[in-house]
Amino acid sequence: MKKQSIKIASRKLLSALRNQTLWNKLGLAGIRLIRKRTRKGTDVDGKPFKKYSKGYAKKRAKAGLPTHPVNLQFADVGSMLMSIDHIVYNNFEGVSVLFGDPAKEKLATYHNIDGAGKSKVIRKFWGLNESEEKQLADLAAREIENIIKKL
């Protein structure tokens, strides 16, 4: 292969990798992994979340919501987990997963960093563990293979 054709192929590949579809897929997959794990009642390290306090469990039961497993959901629509969103960088070189609602972001900070309730219980749900990162890397690799095949 000539040097000029390698340069052209390299530019085409770099251009193809800077596409919104790839980053959207990765962002949405990351969100799905966080939601799925959290809804199972498991923290980012794979451990079950600490139980709800007796008072809060009573409040949930009164609202017709389960008290076990602890899944950080009070209502599905409009819940903290449903407000997780993603933004593809303007230069198409990455994606950020974030909360689209400042109030839900504050709630997430209570659970993840500051501690929720009077007992300041931390239920670390935000982020991806090693297995989840591998799943995203595998998805990215498959998507890149498909892009290369189309070149």
Secondary structure, 3 states (H helix, E strand, C coil): CCHHHHHHHHHHHHHHHCCHHHHHHHHHHHHHHHHHHHHCCECCCCCECCCCCHHHHHHHHHCCCCCCCCCCCCCCCCCCHHHEEEEECCCCCCEEEEECCHHHHHHHHHHHHHCECCCCECCCCCCCCHHHHHHHHHHHHHHHHHHHHHC
